Amino acid sequence: MKMEKKAKKKLFWQIYIVSELNKDEISFQTPAYQEILKEYNKLIDEEIIPDAQHFINHSDAQLSASVIELLFSRFQLANWKNTE
C-alpha cells in the first residue's frame, strides 16, 4: 500500500512538471530533449504512464541515447576515505 501511494505521488509530480512546461510554452534547445518531452506528452495523452525503460528501449536511437546519457553518470566518484 505504501509503495502505491509513493508511485501516485511520483506520477503526480511528473504530470505536473510536464503540464507546467506545456502551459508556459517552454521548449528545450536540444532537439533530443524536445523529442523526449514530445514523446512523454503523447504517451500521457494516450493514458500511458511512461517509465525510463520505455525511453531506453525506444526505436529512435538518438532519443534512446539521450535518455541513457541523462540517466547514467559518466563519472565515478572516488572513495576519498579509502585513499591514502
N, C-alpha and C positions, 0 to 999 in steps of 0.2 A: 504494500500500500504506500509506503514512504517513497519508494522509487517512482511510483506512478505520479505522485504529487511533484516530485523533483523534475520528472520529464515534462509534465504540463507547464511548470514554471519556466523551464528552458525553452520550450516551444513558444510560450507567450513572448519571451524576450526576442526570439528570432523573428517572429512575425512583426513585433513592434518595431524593431530596428529597420527591417525591410520596408515596412509601410511608411515610416518616417522618411527614409531615403526617397521613396517614391513621391510622397506628399510634397517634399521640399524640392523635388525635381533634381536631386543630386545624382550625378553620374561620375563614374571613375574615368580618369585619364588613360589608364592602362586598359586596352581593349579586352584582354583576357578577363580582367576583374569585372568589367561591364558585362561580359558574356556570362560570368558566374551569377551575377545579380539577375540578369535576364532569365536564365535557366531556373533560378530559385523562384522568381515570380511566376513563371509558367507552371511549375510544379504546385505551388501554393494555390493557384487558380484552379488546378485540376484536383485539389484537395488531397494532394500527396505531400507527406512530410519528408523532405529530402534530408539525407544524412551524408556524412563525409564519404561513405563508400559509394554512394551514387555518383558523386563528383570524381572520386579517384578512378572509378571504372568507366567514366564517360567515354562515349565514342569519339568525341573531339579530343585528339591527343594534346593539343595546346591547352585546352581548358583543364584537362586532367593533370598535366604537368604543372600548371599554375597552382592548382589546388594542393598538389603534393608539396610544392615549394612553400606554400603558405603554412601548411600543417606541420612540416618537419623542419627542425633547425639544422642548418648546415654546420653549425659549430658545436663542439663538445666542451662543456665547462670542465676546467681542471679541478681536481680534488686537492685544494691547497693545504688541507690538514695533513695529508699523507705525503707531501713533497718536502724533501729536505736536501 
